[in-house]
Amino acid sequence: MTDTKKQQRPADARIAELQAKIDGIKARDERKRARAKPEVKFALAATKALDKAMGATTDATLRTAFQEARTLVASAVAVEGVVVAASTTRGKPGRKRKGIA
């Protein structure tokens, strides 16, 4: 049989990995605190409402206006450090019904 021993990583590598985890936790906490601000909550709700409005309209001019408004609100939220997901302009996929296979 071959002798397969697991090599123990040096302390420097383990410390670097743990430091990366700590940095990730700190960044996640900052994003969480930014999302807890009332103005950010309302701005995120506004972007969701604009997404729904874009999905519901058939008028190209109105859709363009909604897109511009969403871009403006998303950039204002980005100043707070929160990244808003890209607009899909489509609603949620429908639920599968039990009777239909």
ChimeraX attribute file (.defattr): number of C-alpha atoms within 10 A of each C-alpha:
attribute: neighborCount
match mode: 1-to-1
recipient: residues
	/A:1	3
	/A:2	4
	/A:3	5
	/A:4	6
	/A:5	6
	/A:6	6
	/A:7	6
	/A:8	7
	/A:9	8
	/A:10	8
	/A:11	9
	/A:12	9
	/A:13	10
	/A:14	12
	/A:15	11
	/A:16	11
	/A:17	12
	/A:18	12
	/A:19	12
	/A:20	12
	/A:21	12
	/A:22	12
	/A:23	12
	/A:24	12
	/A:25	12
	/A:26	12
	/A:27	12
	/A:28	12
	/A:29	12
	/A:30	15
	/A:31	15
	/A:32	13
	/A:33	13
	/A:34	17
	/A:35	20
	/A:36	11
	/A:37	11
	/A:38	10
	/A:39	13
	/A:40	20
	/A:41	13
	/A:42	13
	/A:43	18
	/A:44	21
	/A:45	12
	/A:46	16
	/A:47	23
	/A:48	17
	/A:49	14
	/A:50	23
	/A:51	21
	/A:52	18
	/A:53	18
	/A:54	24
	/A:55	15
	/A:56	13
	/A:57	13
	/A:58	10
	/A:59	9
	/A:60	10
	/A:61	10
	/A:62	13
	/A:63	19
	/A:64	12
	/A:65	13
	/A:66	20
	/A:67	19
	/A:68	13
	/A:69	15
	/A:70	24
	/A:71	17
	/A:72	13
	/A:73	18
	/A:74	21
	/A:75	15
	/A:76	14
	/A:77	22
	/A:78	13
	/A:79	9
	/A:80	16
	/A:81	16
	/A:82	19
	/A:83	14
	/A:84	17
	/A:85	10
	/A:86	10
	/A:87	16
	/A:88	11
	/A:89	17
	/A:90	12
	/A:91	12
	/A:92	8
	/A:93	6
	/A:94	6
	/A:95	6
	/A:96	8
	/A:97	7
	/A:98	6
	/A:99	5
	/A:100	5
	/A:101	5
